[in-house]
Amino acid sequence: MGFQTFSPRDGRLLLTRDFADSATVEDVMSATEAAKQEWKKTPLERRIALVQAMVDHFVAQGAEIARELSEQMGRPVGQTPGEVAGFQERAETMMALAPEALADQQASEKDGFVRFVRAEPLGCVLVLAPWNYPYLCAVNAIVPALIAGNTVVLKHSDQTPLCAERLQASADAAGLPQGVFQYLHISHAQVAELVQDPRVDFVSFTGSVEGGKAVHEAAAGLFKAVGLELGGKDPAYIRADADPVYAGANVADGAFFNAGQSCCAVERVYVHESIFDEVVAVMVAEAERLNLGDPLEPGVNLGPMVRPAAADRVRAQVADAVKAGAKALVDPSHFPKARPGTAYMAPQVLVDVNHDMAIMTEESFGPVVGVMKVSSDEEALALMNDSNYGLTASIWSNDVEGAMALADRVETGTVFLNRCDCLDPELAWVGIKNSGRGCTLSTLGYAHLTRPKSFHFRIDTTQ
C-alpha cells in the first residue's frame, strides 16, 4: 500500500512510493530512541557543525532541487531556487542564534549557591511538513530541533515526498549519527499512531486547519506539546497617505506569488476610498502582466495550483462571489492556459465584495484577492480583525507612527509595514486564532523545542 504523486504541470504520474510497514516504523522509532541521549550530550558546537554540513550539502544540489520542486508542486523554475536560498538563510540564522537562545540563564548571585536554568531538549520531534513551501516550512522545525539536541522524524506531504528524501541524503552526507534525522512515508492513520507513540515528545505540524485538528485530537490526553502553523486569510490595509502604485504592485505580488498558495499570502485588501480606484487599477495591471504557464518554461512567473481540484474549488469561490454581486476585473481569456478541470487558474481581482462572501472570510489558497473600499482606519481595523484567522497583516502607509498605533491593535502574529508575504527568521513566526499555536524561528522558537531545567546547588555547607 502506498501513494502516487502527480505533477500539477501536466497531470503526469511523477512517482509512486510505498508506505512504510510497521516493522520499518518500529526500526525508525527504535533508532531515534537509541540516539536521543548521545545527541543530547554532543556539544552544541559539534551539533552546529554537523547541521551546517547538512545545509551545505543540500545547497550544493540547489539546481536539481529547484527543478524537482517545480515538477512536484508547480511553482515556476525561475522562482524555486529562492526556496533553496531561503532554506539556507533560515538554517544559518537559527544556528547563529543558538548559543544565545540555549545558554544557561543565570540567577542573581547568592553566596554559597550556584543557580541557573538550562534548556533541555525534549527528545524526539515529529515534523509534519506541507507541500506549498516544503523546504521553508520544514527547516523552521528541523534545524532548531536538531541544534537544540533533539532527534527528528520527518513526514512530508505525499505531494512532495522527494523533499524528505533530499533532506535525508544531506543528513547522511553530513555524517549525522544514526537515528538523529530520519523520514517516513506513512499514511494519515499511521501519522495518528506516531503522534500517540510515547517515544515522540513534540509534534510540529504545518498545514490546514482540518489537519491541525486531527493532529491535536490524536495528541489529546497525552500531555504532549503540539506546535501548529495552520491557515490564513491575511489582510492588507492601504491607507490614504500610501503610494498607490507601490502598494498596489506589492500587494498584488503578495496575493499572486506561488499561485496564492501561501499561508501568509494576501487574500483580502482594504483601501482608503481616496485612492481606491488607482490601487485597484494597479493590481489589475499586475495580474494581467503575469505569464501563466508550464512552470518549467523560462519566463513563466505564475504556475499551476497544486492539483485540478484545488483550482476548481477557488474558481467556485470566485463564481459564488460574482453571483452574490462581486465584480471580477481580470478577463480569464487573457490566460489561455487556464481552463476548468485543470490546475491552471487565471489570477483574479474582485471588487464590490463584502464579508458575507466566502472570498473575504474563508481561506482561498489560490491566485485571487478581494478588494474593499473603506473610509477610515477604524473601519479598516474592524474588517481586518473580522476573521477566524490571524497569521499576518500588512499596513501600507508613509506615517510610521500612525501605522504603529494601528498595528498594535491588529489581531495577528505578525504585522508588516510597506511589505507583505515575507518571513524574517530573526523574528518569531506566530499564528493566533485558527492560524495556529506555538512559535517557530527567532530565539523564542527554541523555547518550544526545549524544556527548562533548574539547577539549585548549595556549594557552601559551612553556613
N, C-alpha and C positions, 0 to 999 in steps of 0.2 A: 504494500500500500504506500502511495506517495502522492506527489503533486506534479503539475505541469505549469511551466511559465511561458506565457505567450507575449511576444513583443508587441507593444502598442503601435509601433510604427507601421506594421503591415499585417498583424494578426498571426504571424508565423510562430509555430512552436519553437521556442528558443531552447528549452531544456526540460528534462524530467529528473526528478530526484525521488529516492525512496525516503520515507520517514524512518527515523532511527527505531530499531526494535527495542524491546525492554532491556535486553542484555546490553545493548550499546549505551542506552541511557544510564544504566547502572554503572557501567565502566566509567563513563564521564563523571558521574557524581562521586564515585569512589576515588577517582583521581583528584578531583577538586578538594575532597575532604582530606586526602593524604597530603596535599600541597599547602594547605592553609597555614600551618604552623611555621614551616620553613620560610615561606614567602613573607609572612609577618615579621620574622626575625631578620630577614635580609635588610641590610642598611638602606636607608632612603636613597642615598647617592647611587647605590647599585641598582635599585629598582628604577630610578630615573634613567640611568644609563641604558638599561635593557629596553625600557619602553621607547626611549629616543631611537635606539637601533631599529625597533619595530616600525616606528614612524618613518625613519629614513628609508627603509626597505619599501614601505608602502608608497611613498612619494616617488621613488625611483621608477615605479611601474605606472606613473601617472597617465601617460598617453593611452596605454592599453585599458586602464581602469576607466578613463573618461568615455571612451568609445563603448566599452562594455556596459557602462551605466546608461548611456543613451539607448542602447538596444533593450535594456531591461525595463526602463520606466519612461522613456520618451523625451527627456529633456535634450534640446539641441546640443550637438557635439561641440559647438563653439562655446557653450556655457558650462558643460560638465567638468572641464579642468578646474573651474572655480571651486568645485566641491573638494577636489584633492588639496588645493591650496588652503581652503578653509579648514579641512581636517588637520593639516599641519599647524596652522595658526592656533587653533583651539588646543590641540595637544600640547604644543610648546608653551602656550600661555599657562595652562594648568600645571605643567611641570615647573615653570618658573615661580608660580605662586605656592607650590607645595611646601617649601621649607618654612615659610611664614605660617601657612594655614595649619600645618601639622606640628609646629613647635610646641613644646611643653608650655603651658600657661602657669607662670609662677604666681603664687600667692604673696601677699606682703611679708616682709621679713619678720620673723618671730624667733627670738633667742631659743636655741636648743631644739629647733624643729626644721625639717625640710618638708615643704608643702607645695605640691603642684598638681595640675590636671594634664593628663596625656590623652591624645586622640588615638583610640584603639580601632583597628579595622573590624568591620562587622563579621567578616568571614567570607562567604560566597555571595556574589552579586549576580543575579539573573537579569540580563539585559534583553528586553523585548523591543526590537528596533523596527521602524517603519520603512516603507518603500520610497516616500516622496523626497526625503533627504537622507538616504540610507547610511551614508558615512558621517554626515554632520550631526545627525541625531545620535548615532551610536557612539561617536567619540565623546560626547558630553558626559556619558556614564563610564565608558570603558577605561579611558585613560586615567581620570581621577580615582576610579575604583582600584585599578592596579597600583597606582602610585601610593595610595593610602595603605596598601598592604593586603587588599582583598584579592581573592581569586575571582574569575569571571567566567560565566557560561552565557554565550550569546545565542539567541534565537532570532534570526532575521525573517523579514517578510518573505512569503512564498513568491512575491513578485521580484525580489532582488536577492536571491539566495547566493549568487556569486560574490556578493559583498562579504558575507560571513566567511566564505572560503578564501577570499583575498586576505582578509584580516588574519585568519589562521596561518596562512602561508607566511605572512610578515612576522607574526609572533614566533613561528618556528625558526625562520631565518635569523631572527634576532637572538635566539637562544634562550627564550623564556623557559623556565623549568617546566617539566611535565606537569600538567594539571592546573597550571596557573591561568592559562587562557584556552578555552575550548568553545566549540559551537555545536549546535544540534539542529538538524532539520526535523521538526516534530509537528504534530497536528495540534489543533486547538485543545482537544481533550488531553493530550499529553502535556501541553503547557499548564493547564489547570492542575494536573498531578504534580508537575515540577514546582509550581508555586507553593503547593502544600507540603513538599518534601522538607523535612526538618533540617536537611543539610544546606538548604537555601536560606540565607539570612536577610536578604534585601532584594526587592524586585523593582527594577526600573523599567517603566513602560511608556512608550510614546506611540500614540495612535488615536483612534476615535474615542468618543465618549462611551459608546457601547462597549468597546474593547476594554476601556478603563474600568467600567462597572464589572465586567466579567472577571478581570484580574482582582479587583477589590473584593468581590464575592468569594473568589477562590481562597483568598487570604483571610477571610473573616474568622475571627475567633482564635487565630494563631499567634496573636501579639507580634506579628511580623510587619516591619515597616515596608511601605509601598510608595514609590515615587511615581507620579502620574503627570505626563505632559499630554494634554488632550486637544480638543478642537478650539477654534476661534471664529469670531465674527468681527474682526478688528476694524475699528472706525478711524477715519481721518477727518479732522476739522480744519477747514481753510478759512482763516479769519479775514476780515475786511482789509487789513493792512498787509496781507501777504502778497508776494509777487505771483500773480495768477498763472503766468507761463511756467515759472519754475515749479510751483506747487502742483499745477495740473499735470505736467510731464512726469514728475517724480511719483505722484500718487498713482498715475496710470501704470508706471513701471512696477510699483508695489502691488498693483492688482493683477497684472498680466504675466509677470515673470514666473517661469516654471508652470505655465498654464494655470496660474492661480492656485496651484496645489501646494500651498504652504500654510501651516497653522497661523502664521503671522502675516499672511497676505492681507492687503487692504480689501475689505469686502463691502464696506459702506462708507459713503462720503457725505459730509455736511459742509455746505459752502455758504458764506455770507451772501445775502441777496445782492449786494452791490457789485460783486464780481462773479456771480453765479454763471452767467452766460459765457463769459470769457473763459472761465475754468473748464466748463463743460466742452466748449469748442476745442480747447487744447487736448483734453482727454480723448475726445473722439478722433482727433487727428493722430494722436499717438497710437490709438488702437488700429486705425486704418493703415498706418505705416508698418505694422507688424507683418512679417512674412511667415505664414503658417505653412508648414510642410514637413517632409521627411526629416527627422532630427539628425540624420547622418549626412545630409546635403549641406554644403557650405552656403552661408548667407541666411539660413533659416534661423529665426530667433523666437519662434513660437512653435512648439512641438505638439503632439497629440496628448490628450489626457491619458491616464494610466490604462483605461480599458473602455470599450464602447458603452457599457452600462453606466459608467460614471459620467460620461459625456451626455448620454441621453437623460440622466437624472437632472443635470444642470440645465439642459435645453428645456426640459419640462418646467423647471423652476422659472425660467425666463418667460415661457409661454403663459404660465399661470399669472405672472405679474402683468403681462400685457393684457391679458383677458380682464384683469381687475382694474385696468386704467393706466398702467405704466406705458411709457413710450420708449421703444428701443431705437437708438440713434445710429447704430452701426449696421450697414447693409451686409448681410451674410454673403451676398453674391460676390463681394469683393474677395472672398476666400473660397475659391472653387474646391479646395481640398476638403472643406468642411461639409460633411454630409451626415444626415441622420443614420444611426446604426453603426457609425464608425467612431473611433476615438478622437477624431479631429473635430474640434469645435471652434467656431469663429469667436473672437473676443466681442464683448458687448458692453455698452454703457447705457443704463436706463435712467430716465428722469420721470417725474410725476409718480414717484414711488412713495410709500409710507410704511409704517411699522405694522400695518395689518397684513402686509405681504411677506411671504417666506423669504423673498430675495433680500429683505432687510433684517431678518431676525434669525434665520436658520443658516447654518454653515453651507456655503455653496461648494467651495473647494474646486473652483473652476475659473476660467478667464472671463468673469462677469462682475460688474460692480454697479450698484445703485447710487444715485446722487440726489440729495435732497437740499432744498433751499432753506436757510434759517435766517432769522433777523437779529439774533443776539448770542452772546456767549452762553447765557443761561439756557436758552433753547437748545443750543448745540450740546451742552453738557448733559442735559436731561436725556437727549436722544442717544448720546454716546453711552451713557450708563444704563439705558433701557435694553439690557441684553443678559442672557444667561451665561455669556462668556466674558472672560477678562484676561486675555493674554497680553496684547499690546494695543496702543492707540498712538496716533500721531497728531500733532498740532502744527499748523503752518502759519507763521507769523514773524514779523520783524520786531515785535515787542516781547523781549525775553522775560521781563518782569511780569507782564500780564500773562504770558504763557505759563510761567512757573506757578503762578497763583491758580490758574485753571488746571494745570497738570496735577496739582496736589489733590484735586477733587475728582479726578478721573479714576474709575474703578477698574484698574488693570495692573498687571505685574510690571509692565514697562511702559513708560510714556516717552515718545520721541518728540523732538522739535526740529522741523525742517528736514526730516528724513523718515524713512519707514522701512519695514520689511528687512530688518537688519539685526544682527546679534553681535554684541561685544563680549568676548569671553572673560573680560575683567569685571563684568557686571553680572549680578545674579539673574538667572533666567527663571521666571516665576509665573505661574498662572493662578488665577483665582476663579471663583465660581466654577462653572463646568469646564474651564480650561485646565484644571489640574490641581495638583497638590504637591508640595515639596519644592526643591530648589536644585538647579544644576549650575555649574560654572562659578567663576569668581572664587575667592577664598571661602565664601559661605557654602559653596557646593560641596566642599569636603566634609562639612558638618553632618550632612545627610548620609555619608558613606563611612562614618566612624561613630564611635560612642565615647563619651568622656569617662575616663577612669581616674579617680583621685588617689594621690599618694600622700599619706599623712604620717610622716616619720618623726618620732621623738628620738633625737640623737644624743641628747644630754640627759642621762638618767640620774645625775647627781643633784638635780634641783628638786 
